[in-house]
Amino acid sequence: MLRLACCAMMGMLLTSACSKKPDAPDTDVTQGVEQPAGEVAAEVGQGTVTAVDTPHQIEVSKDYFTGSARVDDALFSVAPDLAADLLADARVRIEAMDEDARTYREADPEYFNPYSLSIEWTLVAQAGDLISIEGFTGAYSGGAHGNYGTDARIHDLAAKTDIALRDLMADPEGAMAASLPVVLSEIGRQRSEKAGGGGSADTFRGEAADAISAESILGGEIGLAASNVAERFGGFAVHFAPYEIGSYAEGAYKVTVPQAVFQDFLKPRYAALFAGEPAIAE
C-alpha cells in the first residue's frame, strides 16, 4: 500500500511539471530565490544534507534523495516573475518528493532505493511580446527505471499570462488540418531513424495516424520554435511524452512544423511574428 502511495506521488509530481499555470503555493517558497549563493550543511539522520540555492537554481543532496532545479538566466532576464514562479513551483515539488522518500525509507528500508528529481526550464524563442519556454522533469522513485516528462509553454510578456497556440490562430482547425500531415510524416521519419532501419517510415506514420488527430495536437504540449530570421518564430513544436506514440525505450518525440504551413491561418496581429525556417538545434 505504501508503495502504491509513493507511485501516486510520482504521478502527481510529473503531472505538476506539465501544468500550464502552476497554482501559487500556500507558503512563501520564493523567499530564498533572490538570496546570494550560499551553502548550508547539517547532519540529519544517517547522511549529510547539503542545500545550495542561487538566484536561479536549487540543489538538495541527501543520502535518500537528490533534487535539483534550474531556470536559465535568459528566462530570468526577459520574464523575471515567470521565472521566479517556476523556481518556486520546483521547490514545492522537490520538498514533496523529499518527504515522500524519507517516509518510504523509514517504513521499508530493506527495499528502499534513493529517490531523485531534476527540473529544468529554458527560454527557446522570443518575438515581440511572446516567448516560448521548454521544461524537463526527470524523476526516480525506486522502480525499474526513472520517468521523465517535457513541457512547453507560450507566454505573453505584456499580459503576463500563458496562452495557447489556438489563441494565435484565426482558424485553429484549419491550421491543424494543414499541420497534421507534416506531424505524422515527421513522426514516421523520426521513429524509422530511431529504429535503425527496423521499420518503415510509412508504417510508423500509419501508427501515428491511429493515435493522433488534429484536435489532439492542438490540445497537446506545444511551444514556438526559433527562426533563422532574427526576432521571429520559425514554426511551432509539439512534444510527445514517452509511451504516447512509441515505446518507453524510444523516449520522447519533438516535432516542429514550419511556419509556412500555417502562416495563412494566423491572426493578423501575430502573423508578422513568424518568418523564415525553424532553427532546430542539433
Stockholm file with secondary structure:
# STOCKHOLM 1.0

chainA/1-282         MLRLACCAMMGMLLTSACSKKPDAPDTDVTQGVEQPAGEVAAEVGQGTVTAVDTPHQIEVSKDYFTGSARVDDALFSVAPDLAADLLADARVRIEAMDEDARTYREADPEYFNPYSLSIEWTLVAQAGDLISIEGFTGAYSGGAHGNYGTDARIHDLAAKTDIALRDLMADPEGAMAASLPVVLSEIGRQRSEKAGGGGSADTFRGEAADAISAESILGGEIGLAASNVAERFGGFAVHFAPYEIGSYAEGAYKVTVPQAVFQDFLKPRYAALFAGEPAIAE
#=GR chainA/1-282 SS CHHHHHHHHHHHHHHHHTCSSCCCCSSCTTTTTTSCCEEEEEEETTEEEEEEEETTEEEEECSSEEEEEEECHHHHHHCHHHHHHHHHHHHHHHHHHHHHHHHHHHHCTTTCCCEEEEEEEEEEEEETTEEEEEEEEEEECSSSSCEEEEEEEEEETTTTEEECHHHHBSSHHHHHHHHHHHHHHHHHHHHHHHTTTSSCHHHHHHHHHHHCCHHHHHTSEEEEEEBSSTTSEEEEEEEECTTTSSCGGGCCEEEEEEHHHHGGGBCHHHHTTBCSCBCCCC
#=GC SS_cons         CHHHHHHHHHHHHHHHHTCSSCCCCSSCTTTTTTSCCEEEEEEETTEEEEEEEETTEEEEECSSEEEEEEECHHHHHHCHHHHHHHHHHHHHHHHHHHHHHHHHHHHCTTTCCCEEEEEEEEEEEEETTEEEEEEEEEEECSSSSCEEEEEEEEEETTTTEEECHHHHBSSHHHHHHHHHHHHHHHHHHHHHHHTTTSSCHHHHHHHHHHHCCHHHHHTSEEEEEEBSSTTSEEEEEEEECTTTSSCGGGCCEEEEEEHHHHGGGBCHHHHTTBCSCBCCCC
//
